[in-house]
Amino acid sequence: MADRYTLRLPALEVRQGDKRIYCFAVDGKRLHEFAAVSRVRRDDEELHGYQRPEVLSHIRGIRRYLESDGAILPNALVLAFDSRVTFIPAQRDSDSIAYSVPGELVIPVDETDTETDKPAWLVDGQQRSAAIRDADIEEFPVAAVAFIAGEAEQRSQFILVNSTKPLPKGLIHELLPGTSGQLPPAYERRRLPALLMSRLNTDADSPFLNLISSPTSPTGYIKDNSVLKMLEHSLFEGALYQYRDPADGSGDLKQMMLHLTSFWRIVRDTFPDEFLLQPRSCRLTHGVGIQSLGFVMDALTDGKTAQDVDSPEVRAAVERIKPHAAWRSGDWHFSHGEERRWNALQNTPNDVRVLTTHLLRLVNS
């Protein structure tokens, strides 16, 4: 029968306002007994985890270094504990520093636990911990810093800890909807657009179902950043603004989703073949098309309720684009005699502006 035991580690509790962090040392070889790498994944209901996949070449390099003489890893790993882990303070002198409390971390270990059942997750140090695990050494003590929190706060801390590193934008976009607490302004602004994008990519009645590329939807072919830009503009300056509370950044998600799915279903119905093509073969699913049609949505539906978006008026307006569209072949004939090959349009601010102006002229004709 597998062992169940308690691991007790000397630790220092550091109080930061109403938060607590714990500094301690642990044999890196034992880290995986109680700590898991929470890799990002999605099931039918929601997003789980937050870590990026292991970088094998990086791990091999660290492992070779650890197996050499004089190896040292001075940077602390960052872990998140769940509520099963407790801190027991030691007796203190009356004149002890209030924000620094010595004591002991008590970590329950069950060798039957799966990765998802372990009481700790690695927030930062995935490659280092994997290298220690695989290295041909008996032990390698490492410094660690931990906090006790739920998964939403863990995701926020993961983004903040990695904010100075080249964290993949797609991973950040997937994590943002499930975060809590304060984030940098640029991330705060994109939290609601990222939530809407996630819903568009996963809701069964969405025309974008599984079409948006992301770490958990690798077969998607529409760039997530293009959809985010479209949503962000509409939320702050366009048709979706009416559903948003500018005071706290929240919004009526149900009405927003109905508004979005209604309009983009019209686009899909008008251009069914083009909607199924990858961006290299079609400019509708390209960044320039997604953003330009987002501006068309804002112009045609601004002030309309979500229930009124799918109307004969809006359908007729989008239909007026069809005879003049060069999404996947031919030429675009812009005003003042300018002509561009269908695939000459790029995802640049100038080309988005040119195509938007052209499409708005068509829908308003």
ROMISE-96179 format. One record per residue (C-alpha): residue number from 1; x, y, z. Coordinates in steps of 0.001 Angstrom, whole numbers. Example, Ala and Ser with C-alpha at 12.3 -4.5 7.8 and 13.67 -1.06 7.14 Angstrom:
2
{n:1 px:12300 py:-4500 pz:7800}
{n:2 px:13670 py:-1060 pz:7140}
This chain:
365
{n:1 px:0 py:0 pz:0}
{n:2 px:1353 py:3440 pz:-875}
{n:3 px:2530 py:5693 pz:1903}
{n:4 px:581 py:8559 pz:3344}
{n:5 px:2623 py:10843 pz:5507}
{n:6 px:3160 py:14411 pz:6610}
{n:7 px:6123 py:16452 pz:5475}
{n:8 px:7191 py:19117 pz:7966}
{n:9 px:9506 py:21852 pz:6725}
{n:10 px:10990 py:24738 pz:8733}
{n:11 px:9657 py:27940 pz:7221}
{n:12 px:9402 py:31670 pz:7681}
{n:13 px:6023 py:33365 pz:7315}
{n:14 px:6359 py:36848 pz:5858}
{n:15 px:3350 py:39123 pz:6225}
{n:16 px:2686 py:41532 pz:3359}
{n:17 px:-389 py:43538 pz:4347}
{n:18 px:-3174 py:40975 pz:4684}
{n:19 px:-1260 py:38413 pz:2601}
{n:20 px:1140 py:35708 pz:3781}
{n:21 px:4045 py:34123 pz:1943}
{n:22 px:6242 py:31285 pz:3200}
{n:23 px:9984 py:30938 pz:2625}
{n:24 px:11512 py:27494 pz:3069}
{n:25 px:14005 py:24954 pz:1712}
{n:26 px:13186 py:21525 pz:324}
{n:27 px:15039 py:18743 pz:-1463}
{n:28 px:14195 py:19251 pz:-5116}
{n:29 px:14119 py:15467 pz:-5545}
{n:30 px:11122 py:15364 pz:-3189}
{n:31 px:9299 py:18330 pz:-4677}
{n:32 px:7174 py:16212 pz:-7006}
{n:33 px:5921 py:14136 pz:-4097}
{n:34 px:3545 py:16963 pz:-3190}
{n:35 px:3763 py:19525 pz:-6028}
{n:36 px:2384 py:19253 pz:-9553}
{n:37 px:2860 py:21254 pz:-12723}
{n:38 px:-596 py:22576 pz:-13615}
{n:39 px:-512 py:22602 pz:-17416}
{n:40 px:-3214 py:24578 pz:-19145}
{n:41 px:-6011 py:22444 pz:-20580}
{n:42 px:-9723 py:22764 pz:-21293}
{n:43 px:-12635 py:20370 pz:-20953}
{n:44 px:-16219 py:20865 pz:-22089}
{n:45 px:-16959 py:23132 pz:-19145}
{n:46 px:-13962 py:25306 pz:-18317}
{n:47 px:-10263 py:26068 pz:-18444}
{n:48 px:-7964 py:24263 pz:-16012}
{n:49 px:-4367 py:24907 pz:-15078}
{n:50 px:-2062 py:27694 pz:-16083}
{n:51 px:1426 py:26384 pz:-16885}
{n:52 px:3054 py:26312 pz:-20306}
{n:53 px:4368 py:22952 pz:-21618}
{n:54 px:7832 py:21889 pz:-20535}
{n:55 px:10695 py:23137 pz:-22723}
{n:56 px:12728 py:19956 pz:-23110}
{n:57 px:15903 py:21557 pz:-24468}
{n:58 px:15964 py:23991 pz:-21554}
{n:59 px:15471 py:21156 pz:-19068}
{n:60 px:18330 py:19159 pz:-20578}
{n:61 px:20627 py:22153 pz:-20275}
{n:62 px:19776 py:22694 pz:-16612}
{n:63 px:20167 py:18976 pz:-15927}
{n:64 px:23684 py:18920 pz:-17405}
{n:65 px:24597 py:21881 pz:-15233}
{n:66 px:23186 py:20250 pz:-12077}
{n:67 px:25251 py:17135 pz:-12711}
{n:68 px:28447 py:19220 pz:-12906}
{n:69 px:30641 py:20209 pz:-9957}
{n:70 px:29698 py:23321 pz:-8015}
{n:71 px:26139 py:23668 pz:-9388}
{n:72 px:23959 py:26255 pz:-7673}
{n:73 px:20374 py:27438 pz:-8235}
{n:74 px:20020 py:30603 pz:-6136}
{n:75 px:16607 py:31688 pz:-7447}
{n:76 px:13646 py:30479 pz:-5409}
{n:77 px:10912 py:28339 pz:-6900}
{n:78 px:7383 py:29702 pz:-6453}
{n:79 px:4621 py:27346 pz:-5316}
{n:80 px:932 py:27683 pz:-4580}
{n:81 px:-537 py:25576 pz:-1763}
{n:82 px:-4175 py:24741 pz:-1299}
{n:83 px:-5926 py:24855 pz:2071}
{n:84 px:-4679 py:21395 pz:3092}
{n:85 px:-1269 py:22902 pz:3789}
{n:86 px:-970 py:24722 pz:7115}
{n:87 px:1620 py:26845 pz:8884}
{n:88 px:2310 py:26334 pz:12595}
{n:89 px:4113 py:29322 pz:14134}
{n:90 px:6873 py:28742 pz:16656}
{n:91 px:7024 py:30443 pz:20026}
{n:92 px:8336 py:33975 pz:19688}
{n:93 px:9911 py:36567 pz:21889}
{n:94 px:7823 py:39610 pz:22670}
{n:95 px:10252 py:41875 pz:20813}
{n:96 px:10247 py:39782 pz:17611}
{n:97 px:9665 py:41466 pz:14261}
{n:98 px:5897 py:41386 pz:13602}
{n:99 px:6051 py:40753 pz:9867}
{n:100 px:8449 py:37775 pz:10101}
{n:101 px:7239 py:34677 pz:11909}
{n:102 px:9319 py:31453 pz:12135}
{n:103 px:7495 py:28166 pz:12202}
{n:104 px:6761 py:24996 pz:10296}
{n:105 px:4870 py:24174 pz:7111}
{n:106 px:2809 py:21000 pz:7397}
{n:107 px:2262 py:19361 pz:4004}
{n:108 px:151 py:16183 pz:3636}
{n:109 px:1610 py:13708 pz:1115}
{n:110 px:-337 py:10832 pz:-428}
{n:111 px:1556 py:8789 pz:-3001}
{n:112 px:-1738 py:7728 pz:-4602}
{n:113 px:-2548 py:11338 pz:-5537}
{n:114 px:-2730 py:12147 pz:-9221}
{n:115 px:-1161 py:15358 pz:-10483}
{n:116 px:-4484 py:17178 pz:-10093}
{n:117 px:-4910 py:15984 pz:-6481}
{n:118 px:-1577 py:17145 pz:-5050}
{n:119 px:-1698 py:19975 pz:-2499}
{n:120 px:813 py:22219 pz:-4276}
{n:121 px:1356 py:23608 pz:-7770}
{n:122 px:4449 py:25091 pz:-9340}
{n:123 px:3812 py:28687 pz:-10332}
{n:124 px:7398 py:29426 pz:-11365}
{n:125 px:10307 py:27001 pz:-11734}
{n:126 px:8780 py:24310 pz:-13931}
{n:127 px:11954 py:23677 pz:-15924}
{n:128 px:14265 py:23781 pz:-12888}
{n:129 px:12140 py:21312 pz:-10937}
{n:130 px:11942 py:18939 pz:-13914}
{n:131 px:15724 py:19105 pz:-14357}
{n:132 px:16309 py:18293 pz:-10678}
{n:133 px:13849 py:15417 pz:-10914}
{n:134 px:15657 py:13911 pz:-13912}
{n:135 px:19247 py:14689 pz:-12902}
{n:136 px:21580 py:11874 pz:-11851}
{n:137 px:22099 py:13246 pz:-8332}
{n:138 px:20936 py:11989 pz:-4928}
{n:139 px:19536 py:15274 pz:-3681}
{n:140 px:19526 py:18984 pz:-4470}
{n:141 px:18026 py:21356 pz:-1864}
{n:142 px:16363 py:24442 pz:-3314}
{n:143 px:14928 py:27627 pz:-1906}
{n:144 px:11187 py:28063 pz:-2337}
{n:145 px:8556 py:30716 pz:-1746}
{n:146 px:4911 py:29717 pz:-1441}
{n:147 px:1462 py:31155 pz:-831}
{n:148 px:-1872 py:29553 pz:-7}
{n:149 px:-4627 py:30410 pz:-2487}
{n:150 px:-7331 py:29166 pz:-4828}
{n:151 px:-6727 py:28589 pz:-8534}
{n:152 px:-7995 py:32017 pz:-9663}
{n:153 px:-5410 py:33803 pz:-7509}
{n:154 px:-2766 py:31283 pz:-8590}
{n:155 px:-3383 py:32247 pz:-12234}
{n:156 px:-3021 py:35931 pz:-11385}
{n:157 px:247 py:35285 pz:-9577}
{n:158 px:1485 py:33155 pz:-12484}
{n:159 px:906 py:36050 pz:-14893}
{n:160 px:2512 py:38567 pz:-12534}
{n:161 px:5527 py:36368 pz:-11764}
{n:162 px:6088 py:35843 pz:-15487}
{n:163 px:5316 py:39421 pz:-16574}
{n:164 px:9009 py:40169 pz:-17235}
{n:165 px:9516 py:36957 pz:-19234}
{n:166 px:8413 py:36147 pz:-22802}
{n:167 px:5221 py:34403 pz:-21678}
{n:168 px:3205 py:33352 pz:-24754}
{n:169 px:403 py:35843 pz:-25366}
{n:170 px:-2032 py:33065 pz:-26247}
{n:171 px:-1524 py:31521 pz:-22819}
{n:172 px:-2096 py:34863 pz:-21100}
{n:173 px:-5300 py:35392 pz:-23082}
{n:174 px:-6636 py:32010 pz:-21971}
{n:175 px:-5731 py:32596 pz:-18335}
{n:176 px:-7078 py:36128 pz:-17959}
{n:177 px:-10801 py:35228 pz:-17643}
{n:178 px:-10093 py:32946 pz:-14671}
{n:179 px:-7867 py:35324 pz:-12713}
{n:180 px:-8680 py:37349 pz:-9605}
{n:181 px:-7050 py:40310 pz:-7934}
{n:182 px:-5241 py:43279 pz:-9406}
{n:183 px:-3314 py:42914 pz:-12665}
{n:184 px:-1296 py:45423 pz:-14726}
{n:185 px:-3587 py:47893 pz:-16596}
{n:186 px:-2943 py:46329 pz:-20012}
{n:187 px:-4072 py:42924 pz:-18684}
{n:188 px:-7027 py:44396 pz:-16791}
{n:189 px:-8283 py:46010 pz:-20021}
{n:190 px:-8171 py:42667 pz:-21810}
{n:191 px:-9732 py:40542 pz:-19075}
{n:192 px:-13338 py:41026 pz:-20312}
{n:193 px:-12417 py:40715 pz:-24036}
{n:194 px:-10525 py:37525 pz:-23190}
{n:195 px:-13545 py:36136 pz:-21368}
{n:196 px:-15776 py:36878 pz:-24360}
{n:197 px:-13253 py:35319 pz:-26727}
{n:198 px:-13151 py:32175 pz:-24592}
{n:199 px:-16935 py:31966 pz:-24676}
{n:200 px:-17004 py:32507 pz:-28449}
{n:201 px:-14542 py:29664 pz:-28877}
{n:202 px:-16348 py:27204 pz:-26596}
{n:203 px:-20086 py:27927 pz:-26673}
{n:204 px:-21961 py:25415 pz:-28799}
{n:205 px:-24083 py:28049 pz:-30567}
{n:206 px:-21170 py:30344 pz:-31424}
{n:207 px:-20135 py:30688 pz:-35086}
{n:208 px:-16523 py:30783 pz:-33808}
{n:209 px:-16766 py:27419 pz:-32020}
{n:210 px:-13235 py:25902 pz:-31942}
{n:211 px:-12084 py:28244 pz:-34729}
{n:212 px:-9966 py:30612 pz:-32612}
{n:213 px:-6365 py:29500 pz:-32152}
{n:214 px:-5301 py:29070 pz:-28513}
{n:215 px:-3189 py:26722 pz:-26356}
{n:216 px:-6278 py:24579 pz:-25704}
{n:217 px:-7615 py:24932 pz:-29265}
{n:218 px:-4507 py:24324 pz:-31389}
{n:219 px:-6537 py:23430 pz:-34496}
{n:220 px:-8188 py:26846 pz:-34560}
{n:221 px:-7094 py:29042 pz:-37455}
{n:222 px:-8413 py:32497 pz:-36552}
{n:223 px:-5765 py:34415 pz:-34599}
{n:224 px:-6800 py:35108 pz:-31023}
{n:225 px:-5227 py:38560 pz:-31049}
{n:226 px:-7367 py:39610 pz:-34023}
{n:227 px:-10542 py:38581 pz:-32201}
{n:228 px:-9343 py:40311 pz:-29026}
{n:229 px:-8737 py:43583 pz:-30865}
{n:230 px:-12204 py:43387 pz:-32424}
{n:231 px:-13817 py:42743 pz:-29027}
{n:232 px:-11760 py:45342 pz:-27189}
{n:233 px:-12725 py:48132 pz:-29597}
{n:234 px:-16395 py:47180 pz:-29469}
{n:235 px:-16407 py:47038 pz:-25654}
{n:236 px:-14742 py:50403 pz:-25167}
{n:237 px:-15965 py:52365 pz:-28188}
{n:238 px:-18520 py:50331 pz:-30143}
{n:239 px:-21733 py:48366 pz:-30011}
{n:240 px:-20850 py:46282 pz:-26921}
{n:241 px:-20220 py:49381 pz:-24805}
{n:242 px:-23920 py:49546 pz:-23907}
{n:243 px:-23631 py:46292 pz:-21947}
{n:244 px:-20494 py:47281 pz:-20030}
{n:245 px:-20168 py:48989 pz:-16665}
{n:246 px:-17267 py:51428 pz:-17146}
{n:247 px:-16949 py:51877 pz:-13376}
{n:248 px:-15775 py:48357 pz:-12600}
{n:249 px:-15195 py:46852 pz:-16052}
{n:250 px:-17890 py:44202 pz:-15669}
{n:251 px:-20637 py:43588 pz:-18191}
{n:252 px:-23777 py:41691 pz:-19125}
{n:253 px:-22112 py:38653 pz:-20672}
{n:254 px:-25371 py:37072 pz:-21786}
{n:255 px:-26378 py:40110 pz:-23841}
{n:256 px:-22859 py:40584 pz:-25191}
{n:257 px:-22722 py:36987 pz:-26365}
{n:258 px:-26142 py:37221 pz:-27985}
{n:259 px:-25093 py:40414 pz:-29779}
{n:260 px:-21828 py:38894 pz:-31020}
{n:261 px:-23169 py:35517 pz:-32059}
{n:262 px:-26122 py:37123 pz:-33842}
{n:263 px:-23947 py:39385 pz:-35985}
{n:264 px:-21196 py:36884 pz:-36745}
{n:265 px:-23781 py:34252 pz:-37600}
{n:266 px:-25015 py:36679 pz:-40268}
{n:267 px:-21439 py:36975 pz:-41568}
{n:268 px:-21069 py:33194 pz:-41627}
{n:269 px:-24412 py:32751 pz:-43366}
{n:270 px:-23485 py:35366 pz:-45988}
{n:271 px:-20003 py:33912 pz:-46586}
{n:272 px:-20280 py:30231 pz:-45573}
{n:273 px:-17391 py:28946 pz:-47682}
{n:274 px:-15030 py:31770 pz:-46764}
{n:275 px:-15703 py:31310 pz:-43044}
{n:276 px:-14249 py:27801 pz:-43220}
{n:277 px:-10973 py:28808 pz:-44891}
{n:278 px:-7685 py:29532 pz:-43159}
{n:279 px:-6302 py:33117 pz:-43221}
{n:280 px:-3653 py:32326 pz:-45818}
{n:281 px:-6470 py:31370 pz:-48215}
{n:282 px:-9073 py:33933 pz:-47232}
{n:283 px:-8960 py:37506 pz:-45926}
{n:284 px:-12271 py:37163 pz:-44079}
{n:285 px:-10712 py:34939 pz:-41401}
{n:286 px:-7484 py:36957 pz:-41551}
{n:287 px:-6820 py:39661 pz:-38968}
{n:288 px:-7649 py:42410 pz:-41455}
{n:289 px:-11064 py:40857 pz:-42147}
{n:290 px:-11993 py:40069 pz:-38544}
{n:291 px:-11163 py:43571 pz:-37359}
{n:292 px:-12820 py:45333 pz:-40309}
{n:293 px:-16009 py:43334 pz:-39954}
{n:294 px:-15930 py:44144 pz:-36233}
{n:295 px:-16073 py:47832 pz:-37150}
{n:296 px:-18966 py:47021 pz:-39489}
{n:297 px:-20756 py:45308 pz:-36588}
{n:298 px:-20290 py:48410 pz:-34452}
{n:299 px:-21606 py:50710 pz:-37178}
{n:300 px:-24641 py:48590 pz:-38060}
{n:301 px:-25695 py:47524 pz:-34565}
{n:302 px:-24641 py:50357 pz:-32246}
{n:303 px:-27658 py:51188 pz:-30091}
{n:304 px:-29561 py:48046 pz:-31084}
{n:305 px:-30507 py:45564 pz:-28403}
{n:306 px:-28956 py:42123 pz:-28685}
{n:307 px:-32358 py:40705 pz:-29627}
{n:308 px:-32620 py:43095 pz:-32597}
{n:309 px:-29206 py:42431 pz:-34158}
{n:310 px:-30296 py:39498 pz:-36321}
{n:311 px:-32759 py:41462 pz:-38412}
{n:312 px:-33627 py:41762 pz:-42115}
{n:313 px:-32047 py:45226 pz:-42088}
{n:314 px:-28658 py:44026 pz:-40820}
{n:315 px:-28713 py:40932 pz:-43038}
{n:316 px:-29442 py:43054 pz:-46103}
{n:317 px:-26597 py:45428 pz:-45231}
{n:318 px:-24056 py:42610 pz:-44906}
{n:319 px:-25385 py:41064 pz:-48114}
{n:320 px:-24449 py:44277 pz:-49953}
{n:321 px:-20782 py:43437 pz:-49345}
{n:322 px:-21029 py:40137 pz:-51220}
{n:323 px:-20896 py:41286 pz:-54891}
{n:324 px:-17825 py:43405 pz:-54173}
{n:325 px:-15928 py:41114 pz:-51810}
{n:326 px:-12553 py:39696 pz:-52801}
{n:327 px:-11951 py:37617 pz:-49699}
{n:328 px:-10166 py:34774 pz:-51493}
{n:329 px:-9661 py:35775 pz:-55133}
{n:330 px:-9754 py:38733 pz:-57479}
{n:331 px:-9195 py:42379 pz:-56610}
{n:332 px:-10575 py:44880 pz:-54147}
{n:333 px:-11747 py:48074 pz:-55875}
{n:334 px:-11413 py:50857 pz:-53359}
{n:335 px:-12388 py:54494 pz:-53745}
{n:336 px:-10411 py:56899 pz:-55931}
{n:337 px:-9564 py:54075 pz:-58331}
{n:338 px:-7243 py:52181 pz:-55971}
{n:339 px:-7085 py:48417 pz:-56616}
{n:340 px:-5487 py:45737 pz:-54417}
{n:341 px:-5114 py:42009 pz:-54962}
{n:342 px:-7182 py:39994 pz:-52501}
{n:343 px:-4104 py:38705 pz:-50654}
{n:344 px:-2264 py:42039 pz:-50682}
{n:345 px:-4223 py:43204 pz:-47639}
{n:346 px:-2271 py:42688 pz:-44424}
{n:347 px:-3111 py:42904 pz:-40750}
{n:348 px:-1782 py:46445 pz:-40364}
{n:349 px:-3603 py:49515 pz:-39005}
{n:350 px:-3559 py:51168 pz:-42436}
{n:351 px:-4981 py:48155 pz:-44296}
{n:352 px:-7621 py:47622 pz:-41585}
{n:353 px:-8618 py:51274 pz:-41993}
{n:354 px:-8761 py:51028 pz:-45806}
{n:355 px:-10857 py:47852 pz:-45789}
{n:356 px:-13142 py:49147 pz:-43015}
{n:357 px:-13838 py:52356 pz:-44937}
{n:358 px:-14636 py:50322 pz:-48052}
{n:359 px:-16960 py:47898 pz:-46246}
{n:360 px:-18798 py:50692 pz:-44447}
{n:361 px:-19374 py:52442 pz:-47769}
{n:362 px:-20866 py:49215 pz:-49157}
{n:363 px:-23183 py:48446 pz:-46233}
{n:364 px:-24446 py:52031 pz:-46175}
{n:365 px:-25036 py:52244 pz:-49940}
